[in-house]
Amino acid sequence: MDLRESAAALQPDLIALRRDLHAVPELGLRLPRTQRLLLAALDGLPLEVTRGRELDSVTAVLRGAGDGPTVLLRADMDALPVPERPQPGGPVSSIPGRMHACGHDLHMAILVGAVRLLAERRAELPGDVVFMFQPAEETDGGAQLMIDEGVLTAAGEDRPVAAAYALHVFSSRLPGGQVAVLRGTAMAAADQLRVVVRGRGGHGSAPHAALDPLPAACEAVTALQTAVTRSFSIFDPVVVTVGTFHAGEVPNVIPDEARFTAIVRTFSPAARERAMAVLPPVVHGVAAAHGLTADVEYHQGYPVTANHPRHADRVAETVRTLLGDDRLTEVEHPQAGSEDFSYVLQQVPGAYFFLGALLPGRDLATAPYNHSPEAAFDESVLADGAALLAALALNPLT
């Protein structure tokens, strides 16, 4: 059988695994039940398997027949603290308040499928393959922890990873079964701005006798939006979203302080550096204009996820060859979400790409997107996702 036929034969097992994983969504770094399910799914295959020390990761190495480049294939493992609204006929979380709303359960099943396909074809593998099952993509940067624990040299110090690939399923935005890949930036960096505007509290009837931090904090929020449009190129955008704002407890008391936090998304390292330099002084300046002070903390999150052009082209070429020209979708713009596979791509060349898993019958424009309590994914993409990852390892760039 060819690769797609072999993958299709695995489809029932991959669906069953995905549903088992969906039932036990776990958060963060410690995912013991998820790890046990993955280890059971990999048991009996010709792999060198190790577990993480600081996180419940699984790293598996498959030795190829030649001394070609080592390829890394990655799947993230963690779920989200989102209460699930189950879809008719779909898998159901067994843990209240948690669900695989981002499709990581599909990612794991897809990567297990790729492991099995490649294990059957060891004699055709030009080099070794490292399979990276990673916790804490949604929270704690598990990719960097796995790098620190040696995932990029899991095949040996003399066999470091030379190329890395990962995919992400979408419950919306992409038609079902379509694949999209971008050259260069694929996803944004996401940093956090934490602000405390400090004043002097007082009675609501006498604001002149106090130093009210609320108007200054409100003005700082709007000033940040103005700074985005006046200090940055529209061709290298910056997005500032204020997600929390807290001040006071009762309406007739002026509080001592007002707090807000914002996410700052950038699409290039240069814009990210400029945001760190430009945005905090804006807040300080607004506070000073009101006779107040501000504490501003700028916390770096995940960096820009940047695909290497040759590897993005290889993904596109593989999609056309394996799945057909009609399965490749052109997309103009990066996704504004962030992704910690960016840490891997900072170390080795590779590509991060997208696979549409829109349920049949759902409208592309209105279907609930990833992270929604109603997010749901078409399991029919599992086999093709596994075949696609396996094909990238079987035909690596040299």
GINOR-V332627 format. One record per backbone hydrogen bond with DSSP energy under -0.5 kcal/mol. CO is the residue of the C=O (numbers start at 1). NH is the residue of the N-H. E is the energy in kcal/mol with one decimal. If there is no record, write none. Layout:
{{CO & NH & E} {CO & NH & E}}
//
This chain:
{{2 & 6 & -2.6} {3 & 7 & -2.4} {4 & 8 & -2.6} {5 & 9 & -1.8} {6 & 10 & -0.9} {7 & 10 & -0.7} {7 & 11 & -0.7} {8 & 11 & -0.9} {10 & 13 & -0.6} {10 & 14 & -2.3} {11 & 15 & -2.5} {12 & 16 & -2.1} {13 & 17 & -2.4} {14 & 18 & -2.8} {15 & 19 & -2.3} {16 & 20 & -2.1} {17 & 21 & -2.6} {18 & 22 & -2.6} {19 & 23 & -1.5} {20 & 24 & -0.5} {21 & 24 & -1.1} {22 & 25 & -0.6} {23 & 94 & -2.2} {26 & 79 & -3.1} {27 & 30 & -0.6} {28 & 136 & -1.5} {29 & 31 & -0.8} {29 & 56 & -2.8} {31 & 35 & -2.7} {32 & 36 & -2.1} {33 & 37 & -2.0} {34 & 38 & -2.1} {35 & 39 & -2.6} {36 & 40 & -2.2} {37 & 41 & -2.0} {38 & 42 & -1.7} {39 & 43 & -0.9} {42 & 45 & -1.8} {45 & 47 & -2.5} {47 & 49 & -0.7} {48 & 61 & -1.9} {50 & 59 & -2.7} {55 & 57 & -1.7} {57 & 52 & -1.5} {58 & 133 & -2.7} {59 & 50 & -2.8} {60 & 131 & -3.4} {61 & 48 & -2.1} {61 & 63 & -0.5} {62 & 129 & -2.4} {70 & 162 & -3.2} {70 & 163 & -1.1} {71 & 130 & -2.8} {72 & 165 & -2.3} {73 & 132 & -3.0} {74 & 167 & -0.5} {75 & 134 & -2.9} {80 & 82 & -2.1} {80 & 99 & -2.0} {84 & 86 & -0.6} {87 & 90 & -2.5} {94 & 96 & -0.6} {95 & 98 & -1.7} {99 & 80 & -2.4} {99 & 101 & -1.8} {100 & 103 & -0.6} {101 & 371 & -2.2} {103 & 106 & -0.6} {103 & 107 & -1.9} {104 & 108 & -2.3} {105 & 109 & -1.9} {106 & 110 & -2.9} {107 & 111 & -2.4} {108 & 112 & -2.5} {109 & 113 & -2.2} {110 & 114 & -2.2} {111 & 115 & -2.4} {112 & 116 & -2.2} {113 & 117 & -2.4} {114 & 118 & -2.4} {115 & 119 & -2.6} {116 & 120 & -1.6} {118 & 121 & -0.8} {119 & 122 & -0.9} {121 & 124 & -1.9} {121 & 125 & -0.8} {122 & 65 & -0.8} {122 & 125 & -1.0} {125 & 65 & -1.8} {125 & 66 & -1.1} {126 & 68 & -3.6} {128 & 71 & -2.2} {129 & 62 & -2.8} {129 & 131 & -0.5} {130 & 73 & -2.7} {130 & 132 & -0.6} {131 & 60 & -2.0} {131 & 133 & -0.7} {132 & 75 & -2.8} {132 & 134 & -0.7} {133 & 58 & -1.9} {134 & 77 & -2.7} {134 & 78 & -0.5} {136 & 141 & -0.8} {136 & 142 & -2.2} {141 & 144 & -0.7} {141 & 145 & -1.4} {142 & 146 & -2.4} {143 & 147 & -2.2} {144 & 148 & -2.7} {145 & 149 & -1.7} {146 & 151 & -2.5} {147 & 150 & -1.6} {150 & 153 & -1.5} {151 & 154 & -1.2} {152 & 161 & -2.6} {153 & 156 & -1.8} {156 & 159 & -1.9} {160 & 70 & -0.6} {163 & 72 & -2.9} {164 & 351 & -2.0} {165 & 74 & -1.9} {166 & 353 & -2.1} {168 & 355 & -2.8} {170 & 357 & -3.0} {172 & 174 & -1.5} {175 & 178 & -2.0} {178 & 356 & -3.3} {179 & 329 & -3.3} {180 & 354 & -2.9} {184 & 307 & -3.3} {186 & 335 & -2.7} {187 & 305 & -1.8} {189 & 266 & -1.4} {191 & 264 & -2.8} {192 & 194 & -0.5} {192 & 299 & -3.2} {193 & 262 & -2.4} {194 & 297 & -2.8} {195 & 260 & -1.9} {196 & 198 & -0.6} {196 & 295 & -2.8} {197 & 258 & -2.0} {198 & 293 & -1.5} {200 & 211 & -2.5} {202 & 254 & -2.9} {203 & 206 & -1.9} {206 & 209 & -1.8} {207 & 210 & -1.4} {211 & 200 & -2.3} {212 & 216 & -0.6} {213 & 217 & -2.4} {214 & 218 & -2.6} {215 & 219 & -2.5} {216 & 220 & -2.3} {217 & 221 & -1.8} {218 & 222 & -1.8} {219 & 223 & -2.6} {220 & 224 & -2.1} {221 & 225 & -1.3} {222 & 226 & -1.9} {223 & 227 & -2.5} {224 & 228 & -1.9} {225 & 229 & -1.3} {226 & 230 & -1.4} {227 & 231 & -2.4} {228 & 232 & -0.6} {233 & 236 & -1.4} {237 & 267 & -0.7} {239 & 241 & -0.5} {239 & 265 & -3.1} {240 & 242 & -0.5} {241 & 243 & -0.7} {241 & 263 & -2.6} {244 & 261 & -1.5} {246 & 259 & -3.1} {250 & 253 & -1.1} {252 & 204 & -2.7} {253 & 255 & -0.6} {254 & 202 & -1.5} {255 & 213 & -0.6} {256 & 199 & -3.8} {257 & 248 & -0.5} {258 & 197 & -3.1} {259 & 246 & -3.1} {260 & 195 & -2.7} {261 & 243 & -1.6} {261 & 244 & -1.4} {262 & 193 & -2.9} {263 & 241 & -2.5} {263 & 265 & -0.6} {264 & 191 & -2.6} {265 & 239 & -2.4} {266 & 189 & -2.9} {268 & 272 & -2.1} {269 & 273 & -2.4} {270 & 274 & -2.2} {271 & 275 & -2.5} {272 & 276 & -1.9} {273 & 277 & -1.3} {274 & 278 & -2.7} {275 & 279 & -2.1} {278 & 282 & -1.0} {279 & 282 & -0.5} {279 & 283 & -1.4} {280 & 284 & -2.3} {281 & 285 & -2.7} {282 & 286 & -2.1} {283 & 287 & -2.4} {284 & 288 & -2.5} {285 & 289 & -2.1} {286 & 290 & -0.9} {287 & 290 & -0.9} {287 & 292 & -2.9} {288 & 291 & -1.8} {293 & 198 & -2.8} {294 & 296 & -0.5} {295 & 196 & -2.4} {297 & 194 & -2.9} {297 & 299 & -0.6} {298 & 300 & -0.5} {299 & 192 & -2.9} {302 & 190 & -1.9} {304 & 306 & -0.9} {305 & 186 & -3.4} {305 & 187 & -1.4} {305 & 307 & -0.6} {307 & 184 & -0.9} {308 & 311 & -0.7} {308 & 312 & -2.5} {309 & 313 & -2.5} {310 & 314 & -1.7} {311 & 315 & -2.1} {312 & 316 & -2.3} {313 & 317 & -2.7} {314 & 318 & -2.4} {315 & 319 & -2.5} {316 & 320 & -2.2} {317 & 321 & -2.3} {318 & 322 & -3.0} {319 & 323 & -2.5} {319 & 324 & -1.6} {324 & 327 & -1.8} {325 & 328 & -1.3} {327 & 179 & -2.8} {327 & 329 & -0.6} {335 & 188 & -1.1} {337 & 188 & -1.6} {339 & 342 & -1.3} {340 & 343 & -1.4} {340 & 344 & -0.5} {341 & 345 & -2.1} {342 & 346 & -1.1} {343 & 347 & -0.7} {344 & 347 & -1.3} {344 & 348 & -2.3} {349 & 164 & -1.5} {350 & 308 & -2.5} {351 & 166 & -1.5} {353 & 168 & -1.7} {354 & 180 & -2.3} {355 & 170 & -1.9} {356 & 177 & -3.0} {357 & 378 & -2.2} {359 & 362 & -2.0} {363 & 366 & -0.7} {363 & 367 & -2.3} {364 & 173 & -1.1} {369 & 372 & -1.9} {372 & 375 & -1.8} {373 & 85 & -2.4} {377 & 379 & -0.7} {378 & 381 & -1.4} {379 & 382 & -1.8} {381 & 385 & -2.5} {382 & 386 & -2.3} {383 & 387 & -2.5} {384 & 388 & -2.4} {385 & 389 & -2.1} {386 & 390 & -2.4} {387 & 391 & -2.4} {388 & 392 & -1.6} {389 & 393 & -1.4} {390 & 394 & -2.1} {391 & 395 & -1.4} {393 & 396 & -0.6}}
//
